[in-house]
Amino acid sequence: MKIQLSDHFGYKRLLRFVISPVLMMICTSLYSIVDGFFVSNFVGKTAFAAVNLYMPLMMGMGSFGFMIGAGGSAVISKTFGEGKKQLANEYFSMLIYITILFGIFCSILAFLFLKPIILLLGAEGELVSHAMTYGRILLLSQMAFMLQNVFQFFLTVAEKPQLSLKISILSGITNGILDFVFIVVFQWGIAGAAAATAIGQAVGGIVPLLYFMKKNDSWLRLTKSKWHFGVLLKTCTNGSSELMTNLASSVVTILYNLQLMKIAGENGVAAYGVIMYVSFIFAAVFIGYSIGSAPIISYHYGAANPAELKNLFQKSIVLLMAAGIVMFTAVEVLSAPLTKLFVRYDPYLYDMTLRGFRLYAFMFLVCGINIWGSAFFTALNNGLVSALISFLRTLVFETGAVLILPIYLGLDGIWLSVLVAEIFALIITVLFFVTKKKQYQYA
């Protein structure tokens, strides 16, 4: 039975609707993990560290796609809830065209200034050449990566989360197979890893573009569009929290790498890379749930249905708290075998990574509410509150923690920084839940 945004959502229906975005985000997170596995085990830890140094730049530019996707899906879902289908399609088309143009612009600009950027990120010696090789190839697919991030949201809005999952699986399988072929069989090293990722991103971004260009059975389709500056402004405002989250995460990752280079050198950067790769999978559950539930919230907000908003709010809190406990337990149990998957060849690096992983895992107990809380206010078209949660959570609390805690706790302070930041962010998120409940009538 097809699930529609206008339905009433019990636990079973809600989970059925969000499971595809959750699995989609897990598949997307596997790109970096597969690259990391092959680079670490078949190219070496120096190349592995270089990949980790470049990754914040790719994710930082890709954050534009998250902003357009999150902010635009809220505007489009609300417009659809108001019964204005043609206008919703115009908005959708304009946002896709803007993403394409901006993606091309970013790729050209980054390509021209790649070496000074790599040096600014903290690369030294052999790390520079590896990061340059990896970056130059990935910039060819940067526009497709932005589109991939946008379509993760819009395919859910189009009531096609299963199609989004299929495209993500196809993209992930393409990346994994080509990693093996390019790195293990052809022995292209870090260039092979970059080429495999670039082709996987192209599949994830271009396939849904072709789907929406032709006649399809969803209610979204690319058409001719007028310039709607107000909608673009609203989209950017609504999606500013997602932009802030991803940009800030990139900045914080750079800061982590710089701190780790000082305290533990190349081994610290490699250990952090392993922790990030595996953590992406677990965080993807919260991000996927946020992507899947946001269009439902926006629709019922546009349709002036406070009873359903209250229902979605209460069920989401329960599900997110339960998921946090499950994921913390899973990380603690699986941390050793997952660490061995990446760095079994270096006992010292293995011990460092395992300890960091187990300390880092405590943040899963609280981060789900914060991730969803920001997305919840984006879905309610309140980009200011959403952005404030994201800004404080990442750029203020986490930056402050990673600068201060290592002074007193050394390397352990770096691993615990994210937990401290999430605890402070949870206080802010709950405060906004309480103060805004009467305005939006969700509690």
N, C-alpha and C positions, 0 to 999 in steps of 0.2 A: 504494500500500500504506500502510495506516495505521501510524503510528509510535506505539508505546506506551512509557510510562515504564519498563516492565520489560525493554525490549529491551537488547541489547548495542549500544553505539554506536561505530562506526568513524567516520572523518572525514566520509564522505559522509552517513551517517545523522544525525550530530550537526549538521552544517551544514544539512541539510534541516529538522531540528526547530527550530533557533534562527533560521532565516532570517526566519520570520514575525514573531517578536518584534523582531528587528533592524529590519525594514522598518516595523513598527508604531511603534517609537520614532522612526524617521526622520520618519514622517508626523506624529507628535505634535509633533516639534520644528519642523515647518513652520508650525504655528499662529503662533508668534511671528515667524518669518521673513516670512511673508506680511503680517502686520500691519505689521511694520517697513518692508517694501518700500513698501506703499501709503501709510503715514503719512509716511515720510521724503520720498517723491517727490511726493505730492499734497497734504499738509497742511503740512509744513515741519519743520525740524530741532528747533524748540522743542517741538512736539508729540511728535516722535520721542524727544527726551530725557525728556519726561514719562512716556511709556510705559515707558522703561527704568528710571525711578525707581520706578514703581509695581510693576513686575514682581517684585521680591524679596518683596513682601508677598503677592502671589498664590501664588508658589511656596512661601513659608514655610508658609502655611496648607494648601496642597495636600500638603505633606510628610507630613501625618497619613495620607493615602491610601497613600503609598509605604510607611510603616511598617506599616500594617495589611496591605497587599498582600504585601510581602516577608516579614514575620514570620508572617503567617497562612498563606501558601502553604507555608512550611517545615513548620509544624505539621500542616496538612491533608495534605500529601503524605506526611509520615511516618506519620500516622494511616492513610492509605489503604494505604501499604506494609505496615502491620501487619494489614491485612485488615478494618478497622473502618469500612466505608463509610457506614453510617447516622450514626455519631458524627461522621465527617468533615463530613457535610452539616449537622449541627447547628452545628458550629463555624463553618462557612462562613456560614450564615444569620445567626448572632449577630453576626459581624464586619461584615456588610453593614448590618444594622440600626443598629449603633453608629456606623458611618461616616455614615449619613444624618442621624442626630440631631446628631452633632458638627459636621457640615458646616453645618447650619441655625444652630446656636449661634454658630459662628465668623462667619458672614455677618452676623448681627444685631449682634454685638459690634463687628466691624470697621466696619460702617456707622455706628454711633453715634459712633465715635471716629476717623473717617476723616481729618478735617482735621488734627488734631494729629499723627496718624501721618505724613501727607504732609509736614508741616513738619519732623518729626523725620528724615525720609528725606533732607532737604537741599533740598527744593523752595523756590524763591524766585520772586516776581513772577508772570509769566504761567504759569510751570511749575505753580504750585499749582492754578489753575483747570483746566488740561488734565488733570492727574493726578487731580483730584477727579472730573471727568466720566468719565474712563476707569475709575476704581476703582468708582464707584457702580454702573455698569452691570455690570461683571464680578462684583461681589459677588452678583448675582442668580443666577449660575451656579456659585458656588464649591462648593456641595455636589455638583453634577454633575461638577465637575473632580476632586474627591476620589474620587468613585466611578470615574471614568475611570482614575485612577491605580491604584486597587485592582484593577479588572477586568483591567488589563494583566497582572497576575500570575495572577489566578484563572482566566482563560481558558486560559492555558498549562497550569496545573494540571489543568484539565478536559480536557486533550488537544485543545484547540480553538484553537491558535495562528493558524490560517488565518482563523477567524472574527474573532479579535481584529484581525488585519491588515485585513480587510474593513471592520470598524467604524471603524478609524482612518483608512482611506482615505476613507470616506464622510464622516467628521467633518472631515477636512482639506479635501476638495473643497467641502463646505458652507461652511466658513470662507472659502476662497479666492474662491468665487463671490460670496458676500455682501460681502466686502471690496470687490470691484470695484463691485458694485451700490450699496452704501451710501456709499462714499467717492468714487468717480469719477462715477457716474451721478447719485445723489441729493445728493452733496456734503454729507454729514453730518459730515465731518471726523473728529475723534478719537472722537466718539460712535459713528460708523458702524463704526470699527475695533473698538471694544469690543463693540458689538452683534453683529457678525459672529463674533467670538471666543466670546462667550457662547453663541450658538446652536450653534456647532461643538462646544463643550464639552458642551452638553446632549445632543447626538447621541451623543457618545462615552461619556457616563455613563449615560444613560437607556435606550438601546437594549440594551446587555447586561443591564441590570437587568430589563427586560421578558423577555429571553431566559431568564434563570434563574428567573423567576417562573412560567413555564409549563412544561409537560412538554417535555423535550428529550432528545436522544440522547447527551448527556454524562453523566458520573456525578455531577455537581454540580447541585443544585437548591435554590432557596430553600424552606425549610419552617418549621414552628413550631420554636422553639428554646428550650431552657432557658438559664438564666444560668450560664455556665461561667467564673467569675472567674479560675480558674487558667489557663485557655486564653487569656483576654484578657491576663493578665499575661505569659504565655509569648510570646504574639504581640508584645506591646510590647517585651519584652526582646529577642526575636529580630530584630525590625524596627527596633530602636533605632539601628542603624548607618545605615539608610536615612533615618530621621528626622533623625539627627544630620547626615548628609551634606547633605540638602536644606535643613535649617534653617541649618546653618553656611554653606552656599553662599549663602543669602539674606543672612545677616549679612555675609559677606565681600563680596558684591556691593554692599551698602550702603556698606561701608567703601571699596571701589574708587571708587564714585561720589563719596563725600565727598572722597577724595584727589584725584580727577580734577577736581572742581570747584575745588579750591585751586590745582592746577597748570595746568590747561588750560581750566577753565570749562565752559560748555555744550558746546563742541566735544569735549572729552575724554569727557564722558558719552555723547555721540552716537557717538563712535568706538568706545568700549567696547561700546556696544549692538550695533554692526555685528559686531564680533569675536565677541561672545557668540552672536548669532543664527546665524552661520555655523558656529561651533564646536559648537553644539548638534547639528548634523547629524552631524558626525564623532564626537562623544562618544556619540551615540545608538547607534552600532555596538557600543561596549563595554557600554553599559547594556542594550541589547537582548539581547546575548549572555548577559549575567549573568542577566537575567530568564528567558531560554529554557532555560539550563542548570541553574538552581537547582532546579526541581522534580525533574529527573532525579537530581541529587545527593542531594536529600532522600529520594527514594524508595529509592534503593539503600542509603542510610545506615539508613533504617528497616527495610529488608529484610536488613540485615547482610550486604552483598555488597561486601567490601573490594576484590576484584579489579576490579570495575567502577568503584569510586571512584578507584582508581589509574589506570585507563584514562582516565577523564574528566579527571582532574587533569593528566596528561601531555599529552593532546591539546589541552586548553584553553590551557595555557601556550604551546605551539607556535603555535596559531592567533592568540592575542592579540599575541604578539611580531611575527608577520608582518603583522597588521593595523595595528599601530602604525607600522611602516616605510612601508606603503602609504599610510596617511592623512597622515603627515608630508609625504611626497612630493607627494601630491595637493593639500594645502593650499598648499605653496610654489608649485606650478604655477598653481593657480587663484585665488590670493589677489588678484591685480590685477583680473581680470574680476568676481569676486564683490564686491569693494569698490566697483567702478564701479556695480554694480547698485543700491547703496544711496545713495551720496553723490557721484555724478559731477558734480552741480551746484555743488560747492564744492571747488575745487582744494586749498585748505589742509587742509580736513577729510579729503579723499581721501588726501593724502600722510601725514597723521598716522595714519589708520586702516591704511593699507597697511603702514607700518613696524611698527606694533603687532601686526598680524596675523601677519607673518612671524616676529617674535620669539616671540609666543605659541605658534606652531605646534610649537615644539620639545617642548612638553609631551606631545604625542601619542605620542612615542617611549616614554614610560614610564607614562602614566596608565592604560592598559588593564589592566595587572596589578593595580594598586591598586584600581580599580573592581571588577574581578572577585574579587579576594582578599577584599574585605569581604563581597561577596555569597556567596562560597564558604563562609565561616564562618557566615553567617546560615543557609544551606541545611543546614549540619551542626548547626543548633540551638545554636550557640555565639554568642549575641548579644553577649556581653561583649567577645570578641576582635574581632568585626566592628565594634562601636561604637568600640572603642579605635582601630582603624585609621582609621575615618572621622573621629573626633574629632581625632586628631593631624594627619591629612592636610589637613583644611580649617580648623578653628577655631584650631589651634595653628600649624602650619607656614605656611599661606597667610596668615593674619592677621599673623604675625610678619614674613613676607617683604614684604607690601604696606606695612607700617609702616616697615620699616628700609631696604629697597633704594632707594626714591625719594630718600632723604636723600643717597645717594652717586651714583645713576645718573639722577636726575630722572624724566622720563616713561618712559624705557626700563625703569627699575626696576619700574614698575607692570606693564608687559607681561611681564617676566621673573619676576615673583613666583610665578606658578603653576608654572613649570618648577622653580624651587628647591624649592617645597613638595612637588612630586611626587617629586623625587629623594630627599628625606628620607623621604617616605612609603613609597617602594619599599624602602628599607632595613628599615623596620619590618615591612612585609608579608612580605618574604622571611624575616625572623627568625621570624615566627609560622609560616610554612610549615614551616620546619626544626624548630621546637620542638614542633609539634603533629602531626607526621607519624606518630609511633608511636601516639598516642592514637586517631587516626581511620583509620590504616592506608591512607592514600592514596598513599604513596610508600615 
